[in-house]
């Protein structure tokens, strides 16, 4: 399976249930998770852990 790097903004949209982006971000992650492996790197981990 192909790996997809998930941007920290997309993760934060879902975690915070952002009013503007939650629907798009969660739907896109769900779709991609069925077809690819979703990954993050150390920078993205650091950005969402604060």
C-alpha distances in whole Angstrom, upper triangle without the diagonal:
4,6,10,13,15,19,22,23,21,21,25,25,24,25,29,28,29,32,30,27,26,25,23,21,20,20,17,15,15,14,11,10,10,7,5,6,10,12,15,18,21,23,21,22,25,26,25,27,30
4,7,10,13,16,19,21,19,19,23,23,22,24,27,27,28,30,28,25,24,24,21,19,19,19,16,14,15,14,10,10,11,8,5,6,9,10,13,15,19,20,19,20,23,24,23,25,29
4,7,9,13,16,18,16,16,20,20,20,21,24,25,25,28,26,23,22,22,20,17,18,18,14,12,14,13,10,10,12,9,6,5,6,7,10,12,15,17,15,16,20,20,20,22,25
4,6,9,13,14,12,13,17,17,17,19,21,22,22,24,23,19,19,19,16,14,15,15,12,10,12,12,8,9,12,10,7,6,5,6,8,11,15,15,13,15,18,17,17,20,23
4,6,9,12,11,11,14,15,16,17,20,20,20,23,22,18,18,19,17,14,15,16,13,11,14,14,11,11,14,13,10,9,6,5,6,8,11,11,9,11,14,14,14,17,19
4,6,8,7,7,11,12,12,13,16,16,16,19,18,15,14,16,14,10,12,13,10,8,12,13,10,11,14,14,11,10,6,6,6,9,12,11,8,10,13,12,11,14,17
4,5,6,7,9,10,12,13,15,16,15,18,16,13,14,16,13,10,13,15,12,11,14,15,13,14,18,17,15,14,10,9,8,9,12,10,7,10,12,10,10,13,15
4,5,5,6,9,10,10,12,14,13,17,16,13,13,16,14,11,13,16,14,12,16,17,16,16,20,20,18,16,12,11,8,10,11,9,5,8,9,7,6,10,11
4,5,5,6,9,10,10,12,10,13,12,9,10,13,12,9,12,14,13,12,16,17,16,17,20,21,19,18,14,14,12,13,15,12,9,11,12,9,8,12,13
4,5,5,7,9,10,10,10,13,12,8,8,11,9,6,8,11,9,8,12,13,12,13,17,17,16,15,12,12,11,14,16,14,10,12,14,12,10,14,15
4,5,5,6,9,10,10,14,14,10,9,12,11,8,9,12,11,9,12,14,13,13,17,18,16,15,11,11,10,13,14,13,9,10,12,10,8,11,13
4,5,5,6,8,8,12,12,10,9,12,12,9,10,14,14,12,15,17,17,17,20,22,20,19,15,15,13,15,16,14,10,11,12,9,7,10,11
4,6,6,6,5,8,8,6,5,9,9,6,8,11,11,11,13,16,16,16,19,21,20,19,16,16,15,18,19,17,14,15,16,13,11,14,15
4,6,5,7,10,11,8,5,8,9,6,6,10,11,9,11,14,14,14,17,19,18,18,14,15,15,18,19,18,14,15,17,14,11,14,16
4,6,8,11,13,11,9,12,13,10,9,13,14,12,14,17,17,16,20,22,21,19,16,16,15,18,18,17,14,13,15,13,9,11,13
4,5,9,11,10,8,12,13,11,11,15,16,15,17,20,20,20,23,25,24,23,19,19,18,20,21,19,16,16,16,14,11,13,13
4,6,9,8,5,8,11,10,9,12,14,14,15,18,19,19,21,24,23,23,19,20,19,22,23,22,18,18,20,17,14,16,17
4,6,6,5,8,10,9,10,13,14,15,16,19,20,20,23,25,24,24,20,21,20,22,23,21,18,19,20,17,14,17,17
4,6,6,8,10,11,12,14,16,16,18,20,21,22,24,26,26,26,23,24,23,26,27,25,22,23,23,20,18,21,21
4,6,8,8,10,12,13,14,16,17,19,20,22,24,25,25,26,22,24,23,25,27,24,21,23,24,20,19,22,22
4,6,6,6,8,10,11,12,14,15,16,18,20,22,21,22,19,20,19,22,24,22,18,20,21,18,16,20,20
4,6,5,6,8,10,10,12,14,15,16,18,20,20,20,17,19,19,22,23,22,18,19,21,18,16,19,20
4,6,5,6,8,10,11,12,14,15,17,19,20,20,18,20,20,24,26,24,21,22,24,21,19,22,23
4,6,5,6,8,10,11,12,14,16,17,17,19,16,18,19,22,24,23,19,21,23,20,19,22,23
4,6,5,6,9,10,11,12,14,16,15,16,13,15,15,18,21,19,16,17,20,17,15,18,20
4,5,5,6,9,10,10,13,15,15,15,13,15,16,19,22,21,17,18,21,19,16,19,21
4,6,5,6,9,10,11,13,14,15,14,17,18,22,24,24,20,21,24,22,19,22,24
4,5,5,6,8,10,11,12,13,11,14,16,19,22,21,18,19,22,20,18,22,24
4,5,5,6,9,10,10,10,8,11,13,16,19,19,16,17,20,18,16,19,22
4,6,5,7,9,10,11,10,13,16,19,22,22,19,19,23,21,19,22,24
4,6,6,7,9,11,11,14,17,20,24,24,20,22,25,23,22,24,27
4,5,5,6,8,8,11,14,17,21,21,18,19,23,21,20,23,25
4,5,5,6,6,10,13,17,20,21,18,18,22,21,19,21,25
4,6,8,10,13,17,20,23,24,21,22,26,25,23,25,28
4,7,9,13,16,20,23,24,21,22,26,25,24,26,29
4,6,9,13,16,20,21,18,19,23,23,21,24,27
4,6,10,13,17,18,16,16,20,20,19,21,24
4,7,11,14,15,12,13,17,17,15,17,21
4,7,10,12,10,10,14,14,13,15,19
4,7,8,6,7,10,11,10,12,15
4,6,5,6,9,10,11,12,15
4,6,5,6,9,10,10,13
4,5,5,6,9,10,12
4,5,5,6,9,11
4,6,5,6,9
4,6,5,7
4,6,6
4,6
4
